[in-house]
Amino acid sequence: MVSLQRLLSGDIQFRLKHVLYIMHLSGQVSLPGHYKEPWKTQLHRIYIAFNWTLSGAFCLSVALGLFLNTIKEFGLFSERCFVFGAFLLCFCSNCLLNVKLKKFLTILDFF
């Protein structure tokens, strides 16, 4: 395996680590071996599951609000349909990014 340290220069590597750390704190991705204690790793997994569940519930509530409250007025329906589509696109791209980052972090020894 090629290590990431050989592929990236120091400045780019620092930025990438910083971005991954911010994503770790916000609950988007779990960095392997970040916490020394296993209970902190388990707590972070619960935090990530809560974030994903909350995002899914928000997506469902926007979808229900779209179809229940705006059927009679086309302008409001099209506006909320655009908002729902944008949120759904962000949610799906976030899921795909999470899967790709997990593969990336397991293949390359970054941390």
LUMMIDREN-502236 format. One line per field, with one value per atom (N, C-alpha, C, O, CB): residue number from 1; residue in one letter; atom name; x negated, y, z. Coordinates in pm, whole numbers, m for minus. Glycine has a CB too. Example, Ala and Ser with C-alpha at 12.3 -4.5 7.8 and 13.67 -1.06 7.14 Angstrom:
2
zamar: (1 1 1 1 1 2 2 2 2 2) .
kollo: (a a a a a s s s s s) .
nulo: (N CA C O CB N CA C O CB) .
xx: (m1319 m1230 m1320 m1424 m1131 m1285 m1367 m1290 m1341 m1408) .
yy: (m569 m450 m330 m332 m447 m225 m106 3 114 m60) .
zz: (780 780 780 846 905 708 714 787 804 572) .
This chain:
111
zamar: (1 1 1 1 1 2 2 2 2 2 3 3 3 3 3 4 4 4 4 4 5 5 5 5 5 6 6 6 6 6 7 7 7 7 7 8 8 8 8 8 9 9 9 9 9 10 10 10 10 10 11 11 11 11 11 12 12 12 12 12 13 13 13 13 13 14 14 14 14 14 15 15 15 15 15 16 16 16 16 16 17 17 17 17 17 18 18 18 18 18 19 19 19 19 19 20 20 20 20 20 21 21 21 21 21 22 22 22 22 22 23 23 23 23 23 24 24 24 24 24 25 25 25 25 25 26 26 26 26 26 27 27 27 27 27 28 28 28 28 28 29 29 29 29 29 30 30 30 30 30 31 31 31 31 31 32 32 32 32 32 33 33 33 33 33 34 34 34 34 34 35 35 35 35 35 36 36 36 36 36 37 37 37 37 37 38 38 38 38 38 39 39 39 39 39 40 40 40 40 40 41 41 41 41 41 42 42 42 42 42 43 43 43 43 43 44 44 44 44 44 45 45 45 45 45 46 46 46 46 46 47 47 47 47 47 48 48 48 48 48 49 49 49 49 49 50 50 50 50 50 51 51 51 51 51 52 52 52 52 52 53 53 53 53 53 54 54 54 54 54 55 55 55 55 55 56 56 56 56 56 57 57 57 57 57 58 58 58 58 58 59 59 59 59 59 60 60 60 60 60 61 61 61 61 61 62 62 62 62 62 63 63 63 63 63 64 64 64 64 64 65 65 65 65 65 66 66 66 66 66 67 67 67 67 67 68 68 68 68 68 69 69 69 69 69 70 70 70 70 70 71 71 71 71 71 72 72 72 72 72 73 73 73 73 73 74 74 74 74 74 75 75 75 75 75 76 76 76 76 76 77 77 77 77 77 78 78 78 78 78 79 79 79 79 79 80 80 80 80 80 81 81 81 81 81 82 82 82 82 82 83 83 83 83 83 84 84 84 84 84 85 85 85 85 85 86 86 86 86 86 87 87 87 87 87 88 88 88 88 88 89 89 89 89 89 90 90 90 90 90 91 91 91 91 91 92 92 92 92 92 93 93 93 93 93 94 94 94 94 94 95 95 95 95 95 96 96 96 96 96 97 97 97 97 97 98 98 98 98 98 99 99 99 99 99 100 100 100 100 100 101 101 101 101 101 102 102 102 102 102 103 103 103 103 103 104 104 104 104 104 105 105 105 105 105 106 106 106 106 106 107 107 107 107 107 108 108 108 108 108 109 109 109 109 109 110 110 110 110 110 111 111 111 111 111) .
kollo: (m m m m m v v v v v s s s s s l l l l l q q q q q r r r r r l l l l l l l l l l s s s s s g g g g g d d d d d i i i i i q q q q q f f f f f r r r r r l l l l l k k k k k h h h h h v v v v v l l l l l y y y y y i i i i i m m m m m h h h h h l l l l l s s s s s g g g g g q q q q q v v v v v s s s s s l l l l l p p p p p g g g g g h h h h h y y y y y k k k k k e e e e e p p p p p w w w w w k k k k k t t t t t q q q q q l l l l l h h h h h r r r r r i i i i i y y y y y i i i i i a a a a a f f f f f n n n n n w w w w w t t t t t l l l l l s s s s s g g g g g a a a a a f f f f f c c c c c l l l l l s s s s s v v v v v a a a a a l l l l l g g g g g l l l l l f f f f f l l l l l n n n n n t t t t t i i i i i k k k k k e e e e e f f f f f g g g g g l l l l l f f f f f s s s s s e e e e e r r r r r c c c c c f f f f f v v v v v f f f f f g g g g g a a a a a f f f f f l l l l l l l l l l c c c c c f f f f f c c c c c s s s s s n n n n n c c c c c l l l l l l l l l l n n n n n v v v v v k k k k k l l l l l k k k k k k k k k k f f f f f l l l l l t t t t t i i i i i l l l l l d d d d d f f f f f f f f f f) .
nulo: (N CA C O CB N CA C O CB N CA C O CB N CA C O CB N CA C O CB N CA C O CB N CA C O CB N CA C O CB N CA C O CB N CA C O CB N CA C O CB N CA C O CB N CA C O CB N CA C O CB N CA C O CB N CA C O CB N CA C O CB N CA C O CB N CA C O CB N CA C O CB N CA C O CB N CA C O CB N CA C O CB N CA C O CB N CA C O CB N CA C O CB N CA C O CB N CA C O CB N CA C O CB N CA C O CB N CA C O CB N CA C O CB N CA C O CB N CA C O CB N CA C O CB N CA C O CB N CA C O CB N CA C O CB N CA C O CB N CA C O CB N CA C O CB N CA C O CB N CA C O CB N CA C O CB N CA C O CB N CA C O CB N CA C O CB N CA C O CB N CA C O CB N CA C O CB N CA C O CB N CA C O CB N CA C O CB N CA C O CB N CA C O CB N CA C O CB N CA C O CB N CA C O CB N CA C O CB N CA C O CB N CA C O CB N CA C O CB N CA C O CB N CA C O CB N CA C O CB N CA C O CB N CA C O CB N CA C O CB N CA C O CB N CA C O CB N CA C O CB N CA C O CB N CA C O CB N CA C O CB N CA C O CB N CA C O CB N CA C O CB N CA C O CB N CA C O CB N CA C O CB N CA C O CB N CA C O CB N CA C O CB N CA C O CB N CA C O CB N CA C O CB N CA C O CB N CA C O CB N CA C O CB N CA C O CB N CA C O CB N CA C O CB N CA C O CB N CA C O CB N CA C O CB N CA C O CB N CA C O CB N CA C O CB N CA C O CB N CA C O CB N CA C O CB N CA C O CB N CA C O CB N CA C O CB N CA C O CB N CA C O CB N CA C O CB N CA C O CB N CA C O CB N CA C O CB N CA C O CB) .
xx: (m83 0 m87 m190 94 m45 m114 m56 66 m100 m143 m92 m56 m114 m195 41 88 m15 m16 219 m103 m205 m299 m348 m284 m325 m411 m339 m403 m458 m208 m134 m107 m105 m3 m88 m49 m161 m240 75 m167 m263 m212 m98 m288 m295 m260 m141 m57 m376 m130 m21 113 212 m49 115 240 281 400 224 185 214 272 364 86 220 273 417 501 186 444 581 678 789 584 636 722 750 863 659 649 670 764 848 537 750 836 982 1073 787 1004 1140 1200 1316 1139 1122 1172 1201 1297 1072 1121 1145 1274 1351 1026 1299 1423 1543 1646 1421 1530 1638 1660 1773 1608 1553 1564 1639 1726 1423 1607 1675 1822 1905 1605 1854 1993 2075 2197 2000 2011 2085 2106 2192 2216 2031 2046 1968 2011 2001 1854 1769 1702 1682 1662 1669 1600 1457 1434 1674 1362 1222 1179 1204 1133 1115 1073 959 862 1030 971 866 851 744 738 955 945 945 870 1059 1030 1039 964 967 1187 897 824 919 903 716 1020 1116 1227 1278 1175 1264 1369 1507 1591 1375 1533 1665 1684 1797 1684 1577 1589 1619 1694 1461 1559 1588 1733 1799 1494 1783 1924 2017 2120 1951 1982 2062 2064 2166 2008 1952 1948 2032 2094 1804 2035 2122 2269 2348 2095 2306 2443 2475 2585 2466 2379 2394 2415 2500 2272 2338 2353 2490 2556 2240 2532 2664 2775 2874 2684 2760 2859 2864 2972 2828 2747 2743 2812 2890 2599 2784 2847 2997 3074 2782 3038 3181 3253 3362 3202 3192 3251 3261 3360 3169 3160 3165 3274 3345 3028 3287 3393 3531 3623 3376 3548 3678 3710 3825 3678 3609 3632 3672 3760 3507 3607 3641 3784 3857 3542 3824 3960 4062 4169 3974 4031 4125 4138 4247 4081 4030 4038 4122 4200 3897 4105 4183 4332 4417 4133 4363 4504 4563 4677 4519 4488 4535 4552 4640 4439 4469 4480 4611 4680 4363 4645 4762 4892 4999 4740 4887 5010 5059 5180 4990 4968 5010 5010 5070 4923 4947 4929 4991 4954 4784 5081 5141 5226 5230 5228 5292 5386 5319 5376 5484 5200 5134 5006 4915 5101 5000 4889 4757 4652 4922 4760 4637 4567 4447 4667 4644 4588 4544 4443 4690 4621 4584 4451 4365 4694 4433 4308 4190 4080 4320 4211 4102 4061 3942 4145 4159 4127 4075 3995 4250 4118 4066 3918 3838 4147 3881 3740 3659 3549 3725 3711 3641 3625 3518 3717 3730 3722 3620 3542 3860 3621 3525 3382 3292 3555 3360 3225 3180 3066 3221 3270 3233 3210 3117 3341 3293 3275 3144 3076 3394 3109 2982 2864 2768 2972 2872 2766 2757 2647 2789 2870 2872 2811 2730 3016 2850 2796 2647 2571 2873 2606 2463 2383 2268 2439 2442 2376 2361 2257 2454 2462 2452 2342 2263 2587 2339 2237 2097 2003 2264 2084 1955 1910 1792 1964 2003 1970 1919 1822 2091 1982 1939 1801 1714 2040 1780 1650 1540 1429 1657 1569 1468 1432 1316 1516 1530 1500 1407 1312 1629 1433 1343 1204 1103 1401 1199 1073 991 870 1097 1056 984 941 842 1071 1013 970 859 773 1088 858 755 622 518 799 625 502 483 578 503 362 330 303 190 206 407 396 370 295 521 432 417 333 309 552) .
yy: (m119 0 125 132 0 220 348 435 450 417 491 576 713 759 590 776 905 1014 1115 942 996 1095 1111 1221 1056 1004 1013 1082 1149 875 1066 1122 1271 1343 1050 1318 1457 1536 1484 1464 1663 1751 1786 1753 1880 1851 1881 1973 1951 1941 2076 2173 2111 2131 2295 2037 1972 1866 1850 1910 1794 1692 1755 1699 1612 1871 1940 1983 1969 2060 2037 2081 1964 1973 2154 1854 1736 1680 1641 1628 1675 1628 1722 1676 1616 1851 1949 1933 1938 2092 1915 1896 1767 1765 1894 1659 1533 1543 1482 1421 1620 1638 1717 1684 1710 1819 1896 1807 1815 2020 1723 1631 1529 1487 1559 1491 1400 1467 1405 1355 1592 1663 1688 1686 1794 1712 1738 1611 1618 1817 1495 1369 1316 1230 1386 1364 1316 1187 1102 1421 1173 1056 1022 1109 1081 896 854 816 724 734 887 859 736 728 981 640 519 548 616 410 498 514 655 691 470 737 875 882 958 960 802 801 680 572 799 700 589 498 376 644 558 480 428 503 566 302 247 306 309 97 353 409 541 576 428 616 740 711 784 825 605 565 523 557 451 448 406 526 532 305 621 742 823 881 829 827 899 828 894 914 695 622 651 662 471 663 698 840 866 687 930 1068 1073 1148 1153 992 988 931 983 903 825 766 866 872 638 944 1047 1153 1198 1111 1195 1295 1245 1318 1333 1120 1064 1046 1070 931 1003 987 1120 1131 919 1222 1355 1411 1475 1450 1388 1434 1361 1423 1413 1232 1157 1200 1208 1010 1228 1276 1413 1441 1282 1498 1630 1616 1687 1718 1526 1502 1451 1492 1402 1362 1310 1418 1424 1194 1505 1612 1713 1766 1682 1742 1833 1769 1838 1868 1638 1569 1568 1590 1425 1542 1543 1683 1698 1492 1784 1921 1961 2041 2017 1906 1935 1884 1956 1875 1761 1701 1726 1714 1555 1759 1778 1923 1947 1734 2018 2157 2241 2348 2222 2196 2285 2232 2279 2308 2139 2082 2187 2187 1960 2275 2368 2488 2547 2417 2526 2644 2600 2546 2747 2624 2573 2644 2580 2587 2773 2847 2795 2772 2995 2778 2726 2580 2538 2737 2504 2365 2355 2274 2294 2437 2430 2477 2423 2513 2577 2624 2516 2489 2751 2454 2349 2222 2149 2315 2198 2083 2105 2011 2061 2228 2260 2244 2188 2402 2292 2279 2132 2091 2355 2054 1912 1841 1758 1847 1874 1814 1850 1767 1856 1976 2019 1948 1904 2172 1938 1870 1721 1663 1889 1660 1518 1494 1394 1467 1584 1573 1586 1510 1680 1681 1697 1575 1529 1823 1522 1405 1283 1212 1375 1260 1144 1161 1065 1123 1283 1304 1291 1247 1441 1328 1312 1163 1122 1384 1084 939 879 797 870 919 868 912 833 915 1036 1085 1007 976 1234 976 901 761 713 891 695 562 568 486 500 666 679 715 664 786 800 836 718 703 952 634 515 422 367 441 405 323 386 317 305 518 590 576 553 737 589 582 440 422 637 339 202 158 78 107 207 167 235 169 199 365 440 463 494 573 448 472 621 667 386 696 842 895 990 905 835 888 795 823 909) .
zz: (0 0 0 68 120 m75 m79 31 42 m219 112 219 162 64 333 224 178 202 131 248 299 327 208 183 452 134 16 m100 m182 m27 m106 m218 m204 m304 m234 m83 m62 1 80 25 m34 32 171 206 m52 249 388 402 490 457 318 330 293 362 243 183 141 242 271 0 295 395 520 580 429 563 680 656 744 716 538 506 504 556 371 443 435 574 604 347 659 796 870 948 870 847 914 870 952 886 740 688 743 783 534 745 798 948 996 773 1021 1164 1187 1278 1230 1106 1119 1085 1152 1026 982 949 1061 1085 818 1129 1242 1357 1419 1289 1385 1494 1464 1555 1522 1338 1303 1288 1270 1175 1295 1290 1150 1130 1355 1053 916 891 814 819 957 936 1069 1153 824 1086 1207 1172 1094 1275 1228 1201 1279 1399 1237 1213 1285 1381 1346 1185 1501 1600 1653 1702 1544 1643 1690 1842 1902 1633 1903 2049 2104 2046 2096 2215 2279 2355 2356 2374 2420 2499 2408 2325 2614 2422 2335 2362 2272 2351 2483 2512 2438 2403 2663 2415 2338 2191 2126 2351 2140 2002 1989 1891 1958 2086 2084 2097 2030 2197 2181 2197 2067 2032 2312 1997 1870 1764 1681 1821 1766 1673 1700 1607 1683 1827 1862 1814 1765 2015 1829 1782 1631 1582 1821 1557 1411 1374 1284 1348 1442 1414 1444 1370 1497 1550 1582 1473 1434 1719 1423 1316 1190 1128 1284 1151 1031 1050 958 995 1168 1196 1193 1138 1331 1251 1251 1109 1075 1339 1027 888 810 730 820 832 766 810 728 793 938 988 930 897 1142 918 858 712 665 871 640 499 486 396 437 575 573 605 543 671 702 736 623 600 864 553 438 328 262 386 306 203 239 153 185 365 406 395 350 550 435 422 277 243 489 191 48 m9 m80 m28 22 m40 36 m24 m54 163 238 236 230 380 241 260 133 132 359 27 m88 m216 m324 m110 m209 m330 m403 m526 m294 m331 m392 m459 m550 m289 m414 m469 m541 m479 m357 m671 m752 m722 m724 m898 m695 m667 m542 m543 m651 m436 m312 m329 m272 m198 m407 m432 m506 m470 m511 m608 m685 m602 m615 m813 m516 m430 m331 m313 m354 m266 m169 m237 m178 m86 m358 m433 m464 m457 m564 m498 m522 m394 m397 m577 m282 m154 m116 m71 m42 m135 m105 m195 m148 m119 m322 m414 m380 m387 m556 m342 m304 m176 m167 m284 m79 45 21 77 151 m61 m92 m166 m142 m174 m257 m327 m231 m240 m437 m139 m39 53 85 46 93 182 113 172 227 m13 m86 m115 m107 m216 m151 m176 m47 m50 m239 65 194 228 281 305 199 220 132 179 190 6 m85 m41 m47 m228 2 51 174 188 83 262 382 347 407 475 253 211 147 176 113 59 m8 91 79 m117 189 289 378 417 374 411 490 413 470 528 283 201 194 203 60 178 168 296 290 139 409 536 571 642 647 522 550 456 495 539 332 236 267 271 94 287 312 461 532 237 505 646 663 645 693 696 700 840 857 644 939 1075 1159 1277 1141) .
